[in-house]
């Protein structure tokens, strides 16, 4: 497959939730996994590991756990869509939810699920004492996740970052024999897309997300 430019790869990296059960060639999967290892981490410690789940006997119970949580989450999501929202906005939300329903129903059939794990003992969690949710430690994990997602896009594979399985972390750790002091940060279902897959994104423009020098100052 011809290499994609990095900007084109990022510009078209959609969350693809409809995946075919077709196997991923070993060489393709190896390239995707290797891309994750290139991600920068604090002190180059790489405080993450991946459990690359291909065994259907493990994927099916993961899928059951995921779908149970997706059903509960999607009910809340649907209920949060304002009745006054424009028809286009509601239709877009319903398309996203329908794709999520598909993933939930077929999670166990996904060719590969990459479960990212982290070791907090190897992280410099510099915001741990702040009076808010800590996010800094994840910075040394999610760079690898993003590298994996970008590599999947370049290889023509569909993928999506999911975290619902973190709600049932004890069950996932037991199922995959994840030892202390390792915990879960994300699960990435990977497979070839059903239909179109990746394509142009809908995102807010720079002017709404970036400020110049001080908060609120137009860039």
N, C-alpha and C positions, 0 to 999 in steps of 0.2 A: 504494500500500500504506500502510495506517495506520501511524503511527510507534509503535514499541514503547518502553515505559519502559526506562531503562538497567538497572535491576535485573533485570527480566524477561529482557532480552537476555543479560545475563551468566549468569543462572541456568539458561538453556537453551541455551547455546553449546556444543553437543556437537562432538566431532571427527567429521565426516561424511566417510566414505571411499568410499561408494557414490554416484557422481555420474552423472547422465544426460549424454549428449553434446550435448543441445540448446543452441543458441547463447544467449548472454546478451545482452539488448538493450544497445545502446551507452550509452543514458542511465543504465541501472542500473549498468553497469560503471564509468562515469565517476563516479557518486556514491560507489561503493565505493573507487575509487582516490583520490578527493579526501579521503575520510575519513582515509586513511593520512597525508596531508600535514598534517593538523591535530595530529598527535601531538607532544608535547613532546620536545625534545632539548636536550642541553647547549649553552648559548650560542645556542640556536635555529639551530644550524649545519645541521641536517638532513644528517648525513654518510651518507645512504643514497640509493639509487636502486632503481627497480624495472624489470626487463625483463618486460613483459607479453606472454607468449608465446601467440599464437593460431594460428600457422601449423602445420598438422599435420606438415609436413616437418621442423619443429624439435621438436615435441612427441613425435613417435614415437621419435627417438633419446634424448630425455630420459627417456621412459618405459622404454626398454630399460635405460638406465643405472640408473634407480631400481629397477626390478624385480629386477635382478641383486643389488643390495644389500639389497633387502627380503627376498629368499629366504634370504640368508645370515643376516640379522638375526633373521628369524622362527624359524629353526631354533634359534638360541641362546635366544630368548624362550621357545619351547615347552619346551626342555630345562631351563629354570630354574623351571618351574612345579613345586612340590613334589608328589610323589605323595601326600603326606598332606594336601594342601589340601582343604578342603571341596568337595563336588560343585558347589555354587553358585559358588565362586570359580573353579574350573576351567572351568565352563561360560561364565562371563563372559569369562575370558581367551581361550577358544576363539572366542567371538563377535567379540572385538576382532581376533584374528588372521585370522579369516575375512574381516572387513571390510578388513583390511590386504592380504590376498591379492587381493581384488577390485580395490582401488586399484592395486596393482602390475600386475595383468594389464591394466588399462584406463587406466593413467596417460596414455598417448599419445592417448586419446580425450577427455580432459578438455577442456571448452570453453576454459578459460583457466588458465594456470599463471603465477603471479606470483612471479618469482625476485627476492628481495631481495638487494641488494648493499651493501657498505659500503666506505668509504675510511678506513683507520686513521690517515692523516695529518691527518684532520679531527676526530679523537677525543681527548678527554682520558682516557687509559687509566690512571687513578690507582692501579690495583692491579697494574700491569705488573711491579713489582719484588718482589711478594710471592712467597713460596715455595709457590705453588699455581697452579692453572689460573686465568688471568685471565678475569673475567666482566664487568667494569665497562664496557668499551667497547661491549658488546652492548646496554647500556641505552639507547643512543641509536638503536638499530635496532629493537628488539623492541617499543617503544611504538608504532611505526608498524605493525608486524605485527599487534599486538593491535587497533588501531583498524580495520584492514582486516577482521579476523575478525569483530569486532562489527558492522561495517557489512554484511558478508555475511549475518550472522544476521538483521539488521533487514530486509534485502531478500528474505529467504526462500531465500538461496543456501546450499548446503552448502560446507564448506571444512575444511581441516585443516592445521596447521603441521607441515611435514616438514623434516628436515635431512639425510636420507641422501645427497642429491646433493652435499653438501659433502665427502663422502668422495672424490668424483671431480671436484673443483673444476677442475683443469686442462682436462678434457674439456668441462665445462659452459661455462667461460669461452671456450674456442675456438669451441664451437658457437654461442654467443650473441654472439660478438664483444665480450666484456667486456674493457676495456683495463686496463692497470696505471694506478694502484694500487688498482683495485677488485676486491673478492673477494666470495664468496657467503656468506650467512647463513641463508637459508631458502628453501624453495619451497612456495608455497601453491596446491594444485589447487582450482579454484573451478568450481562448476556447480550445477544444480538437483538436489536429492536424489532418489535412487531410494527410493521408499517414504516413511517418516515423516520421516527426517532428524533435525532438532534436537528436543530434549526435555529433561526433568529430568536433572540430573547426579548422579553418585555421587562425592562428595568427602568428605574427612575434615572433622570439625567444627572450629570456631574453637578450642575448648579443646585440641585436639591440635596446633595449628599456631601459636598465638600465646601469648606469655608476658607477664606483667606486670612491668615494671621490670628483672628479671633472668631469665636463662635458667632454665627449669624451674618458675618460680613461676606458679601457676594464675591465669589472668586473670578 
